[in-house]
């Protein structure tokens, strides 16, 4: 990890990449900016990174671009290492339960593979 970074964001599996590469350039640049913020700012505003209550350690990386809202699930491993996993375009006020369940399944798979 570079010395000017507070934490590192890594991507697990293809879930994040699949969504990311399907987006337009402007949205991808906003996602890149948000990831850089997570890596370089000590206290990240909740507007960009928020813990999801009652989810066993899941966080949302939150990105708004124009009238679109995207959420990318993530979790911590080894303190300052953020593992980014699946994401989706948010169209309702509440995060869909099916998306949370999918993220928890991927998180469990990640830790099982580490053993």
C-alpha positions in Angstrom: 0.0 0.0 0.0 1.3 3.5 -0.9 2.5 5.6 2.1 -0.1 8.3 1.4 -3.0 5.9 1.6 -5.0 5.5 4.8 -6.5 2.2 3.6 -6.6 0.0 0.6 -9.6 -1.0 -1.5 -9.4 -4.3 -3.4 -12.0 -6.1 -5.5 -13.1 -9.6 -5.0 -14.5 -11.7 -7.8 -16.1 -10.2 -10.9 -19.3 -8.8 -9.5 -18.0 -5.3 -9.0 -16.1 -5.2 -12.3 -19.1 -6.5 -14.3 -21.2 -3.6 -13.1 -18.4 -1.1 -13.4 -17.5 -1.9 -17.0 -21.2 -1.7 -18.0 -21.4 2.0 -16.9 -20.7 5.1 -18.9 -17.4 6.9 -18.6 -18.7 9.8 -16.4 -20.1 7.3 -13.8 -16.9 5.2 -13.8 -14.9 8.4 -13.1 -17.2 9.2 -10.2 -16.7 5.7 -8.8 -12.9 6.0 -9.2 -13.1 9.4 -7.4 -15.1 7.8 -4.5 -12.7 4.8 -4.3 -9.7 7.2 -4.1 -11.5 9.1 -1.3 -11.9 5.9 0.7 -8.2 5.2 0.2 -6.9 8.6 1.1 -9.2 10.3 3.7 -9.0 9.3 7.3 -12.7 10.0 8.1 -14.8 9.3 5.1 -18.2 11.1 5.1 -21.2 8.8 5.5 -22.4 10.2 2.2 -19.8 8.0 0.5 -19.3 5.1 2.8 -21.8 3.8 5.3 -22.2 0.7 7.6 -25.4 -1.2 7.0 -27.0 -1.9 10.4 -27.7 -5.6 11.2 -25.6 -6.9 8.3 -22.6 -8.6 9.9 -20.1 -5.9 8.9 -21.3 -4.9 5.4 -20.7 -1.4 4.2 -22.0 0.5 1.2 -19.7 2.5 -1.1 -22.2 5.1 -2.2 -22.0 6.9 -5.5 -24.3 9.4 -7.1 -23.9 10.5 -10.6 -26.4 12.8 -12.2 -29.8 11.3 -11.3 -28.4 7.7 -10.8 -27.5 6.2 -7.4 -25.2 3.2 -7.2 -24.3 1.1 -4.1 -21.3 -1.2 -3.9 -21.1 -3.6 -1.0 -17.8 -4.0 0.9 -16.4 -5.2 4.2 -13.2 -5.0 6.1 -10.4 -7.6 6.3 -7.3 -7.0 8.3 -8.4 -3.6 9.7 -7.7 -1.2 6.8 -8.2 -3.4 3.8 -11.6 -2.9 2.2 -12.9 -5.7 0.1 -15.4 -4.4 -2.6 -17.8 -7.0 -3.9 -21.2 -6.8 -5.7 -23.1 -3.6 -6.5 -26.3 -2.4 -8.0 -28.1 0.7 -9.2 -30.4 1.9 -6.5 -34.0 2.6 -7.5 -35.8 2.5 -4.2 -35.3 4.1 -0.8 -34.5 0.8 0.9 -31.6 -1.4 -0.1 -33.2 -4.6 -1.5 -32.9 -7.6 0.9 -31.9 -9.8 -2.0 -28.9 -7.6 -2.7 -27.8 -7.7 1.0 -28.2 -11.5 1.1 -26.1 -11.8 -2.1 -23.4 -9.6 -0.5 -23.3 -11.7 2.7 -23.0 -14.9 0.6 -20.0 -13.4 -1.3 -18.4 -12.2 1.9 -18.8 -15.7 3.4 -17.2 -17.2 0.2 -14.3 -14.8 0.5 -13.4 -15.8 4.1 -13.9 -19.5 3.3 -11.4 -19.2 0.4 -8.9 -17.5 2.7 -8.8 -20.5 5.1 
